[in-house]
């Protein structure tokens, strides 16, 4: 069988980004993609080696024509190509529906005959799909919210910046696929940060937004790079149940520290050996570049190694290493490290069209849903990510010496 060659072209930048500073290899539009004969080797190489962290796969370069209907198993096929040993959904097959206290419970619905694929979106879905009652909205998760009048006028926020990962027992997926079955139409909305910065973004209705982990690390000043390269993040057991009583900051980048997390003693059964302690920086398996990858809402503690012998101590943070276990301090440090990476000039806002199949490097990007949708608006996506066969690799000894 002859596999057709795909064509890669730069992914058009969002109007809000600064072309001078936005990562030049952030994404590609992949044309010539054939769902029946996926060119997996070419796509895998592009996602890792070219540095393009996000792909929009389309059958042709025609920007107005919808793509062909994609069989539901195809989302699984594309994700599995990156990790053939991965066998289950990133949160476990049929698990999200069982944890009714989890913050993920309302937002995901498993496709019955393809348990690795989830239905996400808004509205009652016709035909053979099961519907979701509502689009994830910041009013259900944030401590402060926009007014009803602003909401009706199209003011929105980042819902929750995150990595697709269970962060307990299972390893973070390498790649996530998103297939746009039905996309809402309408005027652009205004996304506000509401953190005192005055930052806001005009973006498409129901946009998914992405921030590059490599860029977030690269723009840090030396003392924070030194801290990041020496730090591991301890995640809460069953983190999405643990955070169920908490509320998010207005940027969706972490939780407020009000002491409302569910006590560890009241969580579903858990064991210490299944708790995830992952490096703050994750290494690209092909290029070796480091991406700052932390799920800020799920982080419970930071474990910091001391500076290596011979490193400059003046101005260094935690030169002797240590553990940060106070949740407020953990969140303040993560905000200092991660907030610059979601500045409007660095955020890519996906302008979805029906038939788009997007693959993104889940170990190199953070993402969030946005949008305030009416009850009668239909937004329907198939999402697939597979719990990886191994954990992410962190910085090498040479990396630590370089940045510490």
C-alpha positions in Angstrom: 0.0 0.0 0.0 1.3 3.4 -0.9 1.0 6.0 1.8 0.5 9.5 0.4 2.8 12.3 1.7 1.3 14.9 4.0 2.0 18.6 3.6 2.9 20.8 6.5 2.2 24.5 6.6 2.4 26.9 9.5 -0.7 27.1 11.7 -2.0 30.6 11.4 -1.3 32.6 14.5 -4.1 33.9 16.7 -4.6 37.7 16.3 -3.7 38.2 20.0 -0.2 36.8 19.7 3.0 38.7 19.1 4.7 37.2 16.0 8.1 38.4 17.3 7.9 36.4 20.5 5.4 33.6 19.8 7.1 30.2 19.3 7.7 29.9 15.5 7.4 26.1 15.5 4.3 26.0 17.6 1.9 24.3 15.2 1.2 23.0 11.7 -1.8 22.5 9.5 -1.4 19.0 8.1 -3.0 18.6 4.7 -3.3 15.5 2.6 -4.3 13.6 5.7 -6.1 10.3 4.9 -8.1 8.9 7.8 -8.3 5.5 6.0 -4.5 5.3 5.6 -3.0 7.5 8.4 0.5 8.6 7.8 1.5 8.0 11.4 5.3 8.0 10.9 5.2 11.4 9.2 2.9 12.9 11.8 4.9 11.5 14.7 8.1 12.9 13.3 6.6 16.3 12.7 5.0 16.5 16.2 8.3 15.8 18.0 11.2 16.7 15.6 9.8 19.7 13.8 8.8 21.1 17.1 5.2 21.7 16.0 3.4 20.9 19.2 -0.1 21.1 17.8 -1.4 19.8 14.5 -4.7 20.5 12.7 -5.2 17.6 10.3 -7.3 18.4 7.2 -7.9 16.5 3.9 -7.2 19.6 1.9 -6.0 23.2 2.2 -9.6 24.5 1.6 -10.2 26.4 4.9 -13.9 26.6 4.4 -14.7 23.0 3.5 -15.5 20.6 6.4 -13.4 17.5 6.7 -15.0 14.1 6.1 -16.8 12.3 8.9 -14.1 10.5 11.0 -14.9 7.1 12.4 -14.9 7.1 16.2 -12.1 4.6 16.5 -9.8 6.9 14.4 -9.3 9.3 17.4 -8.0 6.2 19.3 -5.9 5.1 16.4 -4.1 8.4 16.1 -3.4 8.6 19.8 -2.2 5.0 20.0 0.3 5.5 17.2 2.4 7.6 19.7 2.4 4.9 22.3 1.5 1.4 21.0 1.9 -0.1 24.5 -0.8 2.3 26.0 -4.1 0.5 26.4 -6.5 2.6 28.4 -7.9 6.1 28.5 -5.7 8.7 30.3 -8.0 8.5 33.4 -8.7 4.8 33.1 -11.5 3.2 30.9 -15.0 4.0 32.2 -13.5 5.5 35.4 -14.6 9.2 35.1 -18.3 8.3 35.4 -17.7 6.3 38.6 -16.2 9.2 40.6 -19.2 11.4 41.0 -17.3 13.8 43.3 -14.6 14.4 40.7 -14.5 17.8 39.1 -14.2 15.9 35.8 -17.5 13.9 36.3 -19.8 16.5 34.6 -17.4 17.3 31.7 -16.7 13.9 30.2 -19.0 11.1 28.8 -17.5 7.9 27.7 -18.4 6.6 24.2 -19.9 3.2 25.1 -18.3 1.1 22.4 -14.9 3.0 22.5 -14.1 3.6 26.1 -10.8 5.3 25.3 -12.8 8.1 23.6 -14.8 10.7 25.4 -17.6 13.0 24.3 -17.1 16.6 25.4 -19.1 19.7 24.7 -22.5 21.3 25.2 -26.1 20.5 24.5 -28.4 17.6 23.8 -26.7 15.5 21.0 -29.0 14.0 18.3 -28.7 10.5 16.9 -26.6 7.8 18.5 -24.6 10.1 20.8 -25.3 10.6 24.4 -25.5 14.3 25.3 -23.7 16.4 27.8 -25.9 18.8 29.9 -23.6 21.8 29.6 -20.3 23.2 28.4 -17.7 23.6 31.1 -18.2 27.1 32.5 -16.0 29.1 34.8 -19.0 29.8 37.1 -19.0 26.2 38.3 -15.3 26.3 39.2 -14.0 29.8 39.8 -14.2 31.6 43.2 -15.1 34.8 41.5 -17.3 35.0 38.3 -18.3 37.5 35.7 -21.8 39.0 36.1 -24.8 37.5 34.3 -25.0 40.6 32.1 -21.3 40.2 31.0 -21.8 36.5 30.5 -24.8 37.2 28.2 -22.6 39.7 26.3 -20.0 37.1 25.6 -17.4 37.7 28.4 -15.6 34.5 29.3 -12.5 33.1 31.1 -10.1 30.3 30.9 -11.9 27.4 32.6 -9.0 25.4 33.9 -5.5 25.2 32.6 -4.4 21.6 32.7 -2.6 18.6 31.3 -4.7 15.7 30.3 -3.7 13.2 33.0 -5.0 11.3 35.9 -1.9 12.2 37.9 -2.5 9.3 40.2 -1.5 5.7 39.4 -1.6 6.2 35.6 1.2 8.0 33.6 0.4 11.2 31.7 -0.7 10.6 28.1 1.8 11.6 25.4 -0.7 12.9 22.9 -4.4 14.0 22.9 -6.6 14.0 19.9 -9.6 16.3 19.5 -12.1 15.8 16.7 -14.6 18.6 16.0 -17.9 17.0 15.3 -20.1 20.1 15.8 -18.8 23.6 16.4 -20.9 26.5 17.6 -21.2 29.6 15.4 -21.5 33.2 16.4 -19.6 36.3 17.3 -16.2 36.3 19.0 -16.1 36.5 22.8 -14.0 38.5 25.1 -11.8 36.4 27.5 -10.8 38.3 30.6 -8.0 37.4 33.1 -9.6 39.4 35.9 -6.3 39.2 37.9 -5.6 42.9 38.0 -3.4 42.8 34.9 -6.1 44.2 32.5 -5.2 41.3 30.1 -7.9 40.1 27.8 -8.2 38.2 24.5 -10.8 38.3 21.7 -11.3 34.7 20.6 -13.6 32.5 18.7 -16.7 31.1 20.4 -16.0 27.9 22.2 -12.2 28.1 21.5 -9.7 25.7 23.0 -6.6 27.6 24.0 -3.0 26.4 24.3 0.2 27.5 25.9 3.6 26.1 25.0 5.6 24.6 27.9 8.9 25.1 26.2 8.2 28.8 25.9 7.0 29.0 29.5 10.4 27.7 30.6 12.5 29.6 28.1 11.1 33.0 29.1 11.8 32.6 32.8 14.6 34.6 34.5 17.7 32.5 35.5 16.7 32.1 39.2 13.3 30.6 38.2 14.9 28.4 35.6 17.3 27.1 38.3 14.4 26.4 40.6 12.4 24.6 37.8 15.2 22.4 36.7 15.7 21.2 40.3 12.0 20.7 41.3 9.6 17.8 41.3 5.9 18.2 41.8 4.0 16.0 44.2 0.4 15.6 43.1 -2.5 14.9 45.4 -3.9 11.3 45.4 -7.1 11.2 43.3 -6.5 14.9 42.6 -9.8 15.6 40.9 -11.7 14.4 43.9 -9.3 16.1 46.3 -9.9 19.5 44.6 -13.7 19.1 44.4 -14.4 21.5 47.2 -11.9 24.1 46.1 -12.4 27.0 43.7 -10.1 28.3 41.0 -8.3 31.6 40.6 -9.7 33.9 38.0 -7.1 32.9 35.4 -8.0 29.2 35.7 -4.3 28.7 36.6 -4.5 27.1 39.9 -6.8 27.1 43.0 -7.5 29.6 45.7 -6.1 28.6 49.1 -9.2 28.5 51.3 -8.6 25.1 52.9 -11.6 23.6 51.2 -9.8 20.6 49.6 -11.2 17.2 50.6 -8.9 15.7 53.4 -6.7 12.9 52.3 -8.4 10.6 54.8 -11.7 11.1 53.1 -10.6 10.4 49.6 -11.2 7.1 47.9 -8.7 4.4 48.9 -5.2 5.3 47.8 -1.6 4.2 48.4 1.6 6.1 48.5 3.2 4.1 45.8 0.5 5.3 43.3 1.0 9.0 44.1 2.6 10.8 41.2 5.8 12.8 41.9 6.9 14.2 38.5 9.6 16.6 37.4 8.5 20.2 36.7 10.3 20.0 33.4 9.5 17.3 30.8 12.0 16.4 28.1 11.0 16.1 24.5 12.0 12.5 23.6 13.4 13.5 20.2 14.7 17.1 20.5 15.7 16.9 24.1 14.2 20.3 24.8 12.6 21.0 28.2 8.9 22.0 28.7 7.5 23.3 31.9 4.6 21.0 32.5 2.7 21.3 35.8 -1.0 20.9 36.4 -1.4 23.8 38.8 -4.7 22.8 40.3 -3.6 19.3 41.2 -0.2 20.1 42.7 0.1 19.4 46.5 3.8 19.9 47.2 7.1 20.8 45.7 10.3 18.8 46.2 13.5 20.8 45.4 17.0 19.4 45.0 19.9 21.5 46.2 22.1 23.4 43.8 24.8 21.2 42.2 28.3 21.6 43.4 30.0 24.7 42.0 26.8 26.5 41.1 26.4 30.2 41.8 24.4 30.6 45.1 23.9 34.3 45.1 20.3 35.1 44.1 19.3 31.4 43.9 16.0 30.2 45.3 16.2 27.3 47.7 19.9 26.8 47.2 20.0 24.0 49.7 16.8 22.4 48.4 13.9 21.5 50.5 10.2 20.7 50.4 7.3 23.2 50.1 4.2 21.7 51.6 2.1 24.8 52.4 -0.5 24.9 49.7 -0.6 28.6 49.5 3.1 28.8 49.1 3.0 26.0 46.5 0.4 27.9 44.5 2.1 31.3 44.8 5.4 29.8 43.5 3.6 28.0 40.6 1.8 31.2 39.7 5.0 33.1 39.6 6.5 30.4 37.3 3.5 29.7 35.1 1.6 33.0 34.7 4.1 34.6 32.2 3.5 31.7 29.9 -0.2 32.4 29.5 0.3 36.1 28.7 -2.0 37.0 25.8 0.9 37.2 23.4 1.7 33.6 24.0 -1.7 32.0 23.9 -2.9 30.2 20.8 -6.7 30.2 20.4 -8.1 27.5 18.2 -10.6 28.6 15.6 -12.4 25.3 15.2 -14.1 24.2 12.0 -16.2 21.0 11.8 -14.1 18.1 10.7 -10.8 19.3 12.2 -8.8 16.6 13.9 -6.3 18.2 16.2 -3.3 16.3 17.7 -1.4 18.0 20.5 1.7 17.1 22.4 0.2 16.6 25.9 3.6 16.5 27.4 4.6 19.9 25.9 1.4 22.0 26.2 -1.1 23.2 28.7 -4.6 23.9 27.5 -8.0 25.1 28.6 -11.6 25.3 27.3 -13.2 28.7 27.1 -16.6 30.1 26.2 -20.0 30.9 27.5 -22.6 28.9 25.4 -26.4 29.0 25.5 -28.2 25.8 26.4 -29.4 25.4 22.8 -25.9 25.7 21.3 -24.4 22.4 20.3 -20.6 21.8 20.7 -19.5 18.3 20.2 -16.0 16.9 20.2 -14.4 13.4 20.5 -11.4 13.4 22.7 -8.9 10.6 23.2 -5.7 10.3 25.2 -4.1 7.1 26.4 -2.4 6.6 29.8 1.2 6.3 28.8 3.4 3.2 29.2 5.9 5.3 31.2 6.2 8.6 33.0 7.8 11.7 31.5 11.6 12.0 31.6 12.9 15.0 33.4 16.1 17.0 33.1 19.4 15.3 32.9 22.4 16.0 35.1 23.8 18.1 32.3 20.5 20.1 32.1 20.7 20.8 35.8 24.3 22.0 35.5 23.3 24.2 32.6 20.4 26.0 34.2 21.1 25.7 37.9 
